[in-house]
Amino acid sequence: MESELERNAQEWFRFMVDTNLAPGLRALGFFGVGRRFRIESNRHWGEVVVEQTRSFTARAVRFTVHVGVISRDEWAQQLRVRPYYPASKPAPVQTGAAGWQAPIGELVTVAGHPIGELWWELEVGRPFDSLAREVLTAVREFALPAMRDRMA
């Protein structure tokens, strides 16, 4: 196996997602690969997307999480209108023709108030176990309950 220092930021980020975030999301009931994970109910799809900034350095990547819920009927309608996978865009909490979507920072609260933007930074070669646990805790404690409320 190659040295950790020989990896660039993209590779290190992918390694963290594959070895820590993906298994953690699967343990929460999600399925998926890459950076897109789904959970389903009888009538809805829920989705968690790990999204990085477009600007990054060779040494670090900044990333966040976006979540959404769409009814299976809306999903089928979207596919009829646009027969490709609808791209998720960073946006404030919203409900509309494309279901409900929110960046995780709008769901994480401190003293009952959303913290707003929430980004994490991963540096090449630095241990990422605690960083991955922090992301998974935010998904488990804030995103998943919000998604389940909308899927009920």
C-alpha positions in Angstrom: 0.0 0.0 0.0 1.2 3.5 -0.8 2.3 5.9 1.9 -0.4 8.2 3.3 1.9 11.2 2.4 1.9 10.2 -1.3 -1.9 10.6 -1.6 -3.4 13.9 -2.7 -6.3 15.6 -1.0 -8.9 14.0 -3.4 -7.6 10.5 -2.8 -7.4 11.1 1.0 -11.0 12.3 0.9 -12.2 9.4 -1.1 -10.3 7.0 1.3 -12.1 8.6 4.3 -15.5 8.3 2.6 -14.9 4.7 1.6 -13.4 3.5 4.9 -15.3 5.5 7.5 -18.3 7.5 6.2 -19.8 4.8 3.8 -19.8 2.0 6.4 -21.1 4.4 9.1 -24.0 5.5 6.8 -24.8 1.9 6.0 -24.9 1.1 9.7 -27.6 3.9 10.0 -29.7 2.1 7.3 -28.5 3.8 4.2 -27.3 2.1 1.0 -25.2 3.5 -1.8 -21.7 4.0 -3.1 -19.4 6.9 -3.7 -20.8 10.0 -2.0 -24.5 9.4 -2.5 -26.5 7.3 0.0 -30.2 6.5 0.2 -32.7 5.3 2.7 -36.2 4.3 1.7 -39.7 3.9 3.1 -42.8 2.6 1.4 -43.6 6.0 -0.1 -40.3 8.0 0.0 -36.7 8.1 -0.8 -34.3 9.9 1.5 -30.8 10.8 0.4 -27.5 12.0 2.0 -24.9 13.5 -0.3 -21.4 14.2 0.8 -20.3 17.2 -1.3 -16.9 18.8 -1.4 -16.1 22.3 -2.5 -15.0 22.8 -6.0 -11.9 24.6 -4.8 -9.4 22.5 -2.9 -5.7 22.3 -2.4 -3.3 19.4 -2.8 -3.2 19.2 1.0 -6.9 19.7 2.0 -10.5 19.3 1.0 -13.5 21.0 2.5 -16.8 19.2 2.5 -20.4 19.3 3.8 -23.5 17.1 3.7 -26.8 17.7 2.0 -29.9 15.8 2.7 -33.3 15.4 1.0 -36.5 13.5 0.8 -38.7 13.0 -2.2 -41.8 10.9 -2.6 -41.6 7.9 -4.9 -44.4 9.5 -7.0 -42.4 12.8 -7.4 -39.3 10.8 -8.2 -41.1 8.9 -11.0 -42.5 12.2 -12.3 -39.1 13.8 -12.3 -37.7 10.9 -14.3 -40.5 11.2 -16.8 -39.8 14.9 -17.2 -35.9 14.6 -17.1 -34.8 11.0 -17.7 -31.5 11.6 -15.9 -30.7 11.8 -12.2 -31.6 15.3 -10.8 -28.5 16.9 -9.4 -28.7 18.1 -5.9 -27.6 21.7 -5.3 -26.6 23.4 -2.1 -29.7 25.3 -0.9 -31.4 26.3 2.2 -34.2 24.1 3.6 -36.9 24.0 1.0 -40.0 22.1 -0.1 -41.3 22.1 -3.6 -41.6 20.2 -6.8 -38.3 18.4 -6.1 -39.3 17.4 -2.5 -37.5 18.6 0.6 -33.7 19.4 0.6 -31.4 21.0 3.2 -27.7 21.5 3.9 -26.9 19.8 7.2 -25.9 23.1 8.8 -29.6 24.1 8.6 -30.5 21.0 10.6 -27.8 21.1 13.3 -28.9 23.3 16.1 -27.3 25.0 19.1 -29.7 26.3 21.7 -32.6 25.7 19.3 -31.1 27.7 16.5 -29.6 26.3 13.2 -25.9 26.9 13.0 -26.1 27.8 9.3 -23.2 26.7 7.1 -21.4 23.6 8.3 -18.2 22.6 6.5 -15.5 20.1 7.6 -11.9 20.2 6.4 -9.8 17.1 5.8 -6.0 17.4 5.5 -3.9 14.8 3.7 -2.2 12.4 6.1 -4.1 13.5 9.2 -6.1 10.9 11.1 -9.8 11.2 10.2 -11.6 8.8 12.5 -12.8 11.6 14.8 -13.8 13.8 11.9 -15.8 10.9 10.3 -17.5 10.2 13.7 -18.4 13.9 13.9 -20.0 13.9 10.5 -21.9 10.6 11.2 -23.1 12.0 14.6 -24.5 15.1 12.8 -26.3 12.8 10.3 -27.6 10.5 13.0 -28.7 13.2 15.5 -30.0 15.9 13.1 -30.4 14.8 9.5 -31.9 11.4 10.0 -34.6 12.5 12.3 -35.5 15.4 10.0 -35.6 13.0 7.1 -37.8 10.4 8.9 -40.2 13.2 9.9 -40.7 14.0 6.3 -40.9 10.4 5.2 -43.6 9.6 7.8 
